[in-house]
Amino acid sequence: MNFILKVLITGLIAYLLPAILPGVKIVDMKTAALFALVLALLNAVIKPVLVILTIPVTILSLGLFLLVINAFMVLLTANLFKGVYVDGFWWALIFSILLSIGSSVLYSLVGGRSN
């Protein structure tokens, strides 16, 4: 149940963020929900491999390279959908940061347990 709630909240935030980010476009709520689901699945499967492979760079950058990995995951997910457009790495980075913050805040307001 928590997974479904997190995906729905992430989809809602992903749908709302293009209103303030001109470099990101999501055509409708259905696409945003599917985007959130695929992003969650890719984060569960591919992201851990990328984190392990980039441990030296992550240590040297004091963890900031994880933001680059998050932006890459957003770009990868956006490339899988025709209704999601991200105009480049910097927009993906800003989108991923705001998506993480917005999802965390909204999930805590809804009353979800933190894992």
C-alpha positions in Angstrom: 0.0 0.0 0.0 2.8 2.4 0.8 4.4 1.8 -2.6 1.2 2.7 -4.4 0.7 5.8 -2.3 4.3 6.9 -3.0 3.9 6.3 -6.7 0.6 8.3 -6.8 2.2 11.2 -4.9 5.2 11.2 -7.1 2.9 11.2 -10.2 1.0 14.1 -8.8 4.1 16.1 -8.1 5.5 15.2 -11.5 2.3 16.4 -13.1 2.4 19.7 -11.2 6.1 20.6 -11.6 6.0 21.4 -15.3 3.8 24.4 -14.4 6.9 26.0 -12.8 9.6 24.4 -14.9 9.5 25.5 -18.5 12.1 22.9 -19.6 9.9 19.9 -18.5 6.6 18.9 -20.1 4.2 16.1 -19.1 1.0 15.9 -21.3 -1.5 14.4 -18.8 -2.0 12.9 -15.4 -2.1 9.3 -16.8 1.4 9.8 -18.3 2.6 11.4 -15.1 1.4 8.3 -13.1 3.0 5.9 -15.5 6.2 8.0 -15.5 6.3 7.8 -11.7 5.7 4.0 -11.8 8.5 3.4 -14.3 10.8 5.8 -12.4 10.2 3.9 -9.2 10.9 0.6 -11.0 14.1 1.9 -12.6 15.2 3.3 -9.3 14.8 -0.1 -7.7 16.6 -2.0 -10.4 19.2 0.2 -12.2 20.0 2.9 -9.6 21.6 0.6 -7.1 24.0 -0.7 -9.8 24.9 2.8 -10.8 25.5 3.8 -7.2 27.8 0.9 -6.7 29.7 1.5 -9.9 30.2 5.2 -9.1 31.2 4.9 -5.4 34.7 6.5 -6.0 33.2 9.5 -7.7 30.5 9.8 -5.1 33.0 9.8 -2.3 35.2 12.4 -4.0 32.2 14.6 -4.6 31.0 14.2 -1.0 27.8 12.5 -2.3 26.8 15.2 -4.8 27.2 12.8 -7.7 24.1 11.0 -6.5 22.2 14.1 -7.8 23.7 13.4 -11.2 22.5 9.8 -11.0 19.0 11.0 -10.1 19.0 13.3 -13.1 20.1 10.5 -15.3 17.3 8.3 -14.0 14.8 11.1 -14.9 16.2 11.5 -18.4 16.2 7.7 -18.9 12.6 7.5 -17.8 11.5 10.5 -19.9 13.0 8.9 -23.0 10.7 5.9 -22.5 7.5 8.1 -22.9 6.3 10.1 -25.8 4.3 12.5 -23.5 7.3 13.4 -21.2 9.8 16.0 -22.4 12.9 17.1 -20.6 15.0 19.7 -22.4 18.3 18.6 -21.0 20.5 17.6 -18.1 20.0 20.7 -16.1 16.3 20.6 -16.3 16.4 16.9 -15.3 18.6 17.8 -12.3 16.2 20.6 -11.1 13.2 18.4 -11.8 14.7 15.5 -9.8 15.5 17.7 -6.9 12.1 19.3 -6.7 10.4 16.0 -7.3 12.2 14.4 -4.4 11.5 17.4 -2.1 7.9 17.7 -3.1 7.2 14.0 -2.9 8.8 13.8 0.6 6.8 16.7 1.9 3.5 15.6 0.5 4.0 12.0 1.6 4.8 13.2 5.2 1.7 15.4 5.1 -0.5 12.6 4.0 0.7 10.6 7.0 2.8 8.0 5.3 5.3 6.1 7.4 8.9 6.9 6.6 10.9 3.8 5.8 
